[in-house]
Amino acid sequence: MFLTRSARLYRQSNNLLPLSSRALGVQSHTYATSSDAASLLEYGGNVTKGLGRVTEGIMTSGKGSYVEYHDGRKMLDFTCGIGVTNLGHCHPKVSKAAADQCMNIVHAQCSIAFHEPYLRLVQKLLPIMPHASLDSFFLWNSGSEAVEGAIKMARTVTKRQNIICMQGAYHGRTFGAMAVTKSKTIYSQGVAPLMPGVFSIPFPFWHQLGGTPDLAESEQVKQCLYQLDILLAQQTAPADTAAIILEPVLGEGGYVPAPTAFLEGLRAVCDKHGILLIVDEVQSGFGRTGKFFSIEYSGVRPDILIMAKGLANGFPLSAVVSRKEITDKLAPGSMGGTYAGNAVSCAAACAVVDAMHEENILENVNARSKELFSALKDIKTAHPEHILDVRGRGLMVAVEFATPSGPGAAHDAVAARTGAPAQMASRVAKKCIERGMIILTTSVYEVVRFIPPLNISGTDLKKGADIFREAIEEVIREG
Ligand SMILES: Cc1ncc(COP(=O)(O)O)c(C=O)c1O
């Protein structure tokens, strides 16, 4: 029988047997198992080159802090799928809530009717909001979409166009989100024009101020707030400025917590000029830093709070939270989206909030955070010439290597006196993967980031820290 190429591929990919075999009663099966997953690998060539990947092979299952690959490799996961599966892979309560919801209603479109998990989630989120004024919710799918929604909201209600963001910020890959993303050029290179009306100031991070890791925090804050003042005087008038957007812990920019004084300074400027403060907790939120939201460490009130990632532990869900006084100004129909606030994702998120409370997740984050910082600082003490900085908050932690290259190196006070091997961060991350732990780099600097599950055991955390130390020592030996 003649089959077109696409029909052949379809049959292959679904393991459909030839018609004659089916007629003979031979059973076909439609799901890839580990043994036949390998045969799917060739289709990787049909996946866009625009996607990067840090490990080889097919991830076939995940449980708790571990994932398994088609070839039997079991890996300790210190990425949580980039800060998403914060309660570990396939948390039983979360997976069950999603599965149950699947048998009830999957798609109760948000512009057609409310569904129960949506409203139940709002009920559960209200008491954990970092400020009581945050009482109006819009649920979407991804972090980028939530950023778009927040910008749209800010422009609509202020009737102003311009947005101020932070150097080093990452807010996503859609056009508005890309415009306020300043962490790496790769995200927007060659695709201009981006959303206009975007300005940036430095974030209090010693690299951005040409300093060293010991540059006083107060000095960094002073310089950055000064830059904001002159930006508002020289480039974007307050009357044209809708919002300031920032991550309370700079993520893709290098895992740098924003000092309280900086956040307070931004709040004061916003209050003075009627500018809205948008706090992007897509990565730092939902317990990642030891409180539900990282902004809580400062006590500063956001006008708009964005969350996603850990919110539904792997099911696509994001939220834009503001106060009714603001969102009541939006015209019905101006916000929405086919899949926005999907019922299965919302059911999963409800289970996440319950598990966070019932399993004392924040306590675990704070206990494990102390252990992780202590282990990493010991490694830094043992290798002072190779490690420049250990920083972060909760279980959003980074190590920066002292590789004397990278942006601004010619002017960098640190570069002149450091001597770590080239590309140390990516080499260390690769060695960790070879030793059975997945870990990511971040930023344009030599930084490795730790994003382990928030409920990780002390034993697994130590295992990860040991693997990291061995990887560093091997890279140093190799030079
Ligand atoms: C702080 C922050 N904002 C926004 C985003 C974009 O989220 P998404 O990838 O879900 O679009 C990310 C993703 O890493 C993020 O870390």
The ligand as an SDF file (V2000), in Angstrom:
LIG
                    3D

 16 16  0  0  0  0  0  0  0  0999 V2000
   10.8920   36.9040   36.5670 C   0  0  0  0  0  0  0  0  0  0  0  0
   10.2650   36.2740   35.3540 C   0  0  0  0  0  0  0  0  0  0  0  0
    9.2760   36.9090   34.7250 N   0  0  0  0  0  0  0  0  0  0  0  0
    8.6860   36.3940   33.6330 C   0  0  0  0  0  0  0  0  0  0  0  0
    9.0910   35.1830   33.1230 C   0  0  0  0  0  0  0  0  0  0  0  0
    8.4390   34.6310   31.8900 C   0  0  0  0  0  0  0  0  0  0  0  0
    7.6410   33.5340   32.2110 O   0  0  0  0  0  0  0  0  0  0  0  0
    7.2290   32.4620   31.0970 P   0  0  0  0  0  0  0  0  0  0  0  0
    8.4550   31.7600   30.6930 O   0  0  0  0  0  0  0  0  0  0  0  0
    6.2330   31.5890   31.8190 O   0  0  0  0  0  0  0  0  0  0  0  0
    6.5920   33.2110   29.9950 O   0  0  0  0  0  0  0  0  0  0  0  0
   10.1170   34.4770   33.7580 C   0  0  0  0  0  0  0  0  0  0  0  0
   10.5830   33.1760   33.2270 C   0  0  0  0  0  0  0  0  0  0  0  0
   11.6220   32.6690   33.5270 O   0  0  0  0  0  0  0  0  0  0  0  0
   10.7240   35.0340   34.8970 C   0  0  0  0  0  0  0  0  0  0  0  0
   11.7260   34.4080   35.5310 O   0  0  0  0  0  0  0  0  0  0  0  0
  1  2  1  0
  2  3  1  0
  2 15  2  0
  3  4  2  0
  4  5  1  0
  5  6  1  0
  5 12  2  0
  6  7  1  0
  7  8  1  0
  8  9  2  0
  8 10  1  0
  8 11  1  0
 12 13  1  0
 12 15  1  0
 13 14  2  0
 15 16  1  0
M  END
$$$$
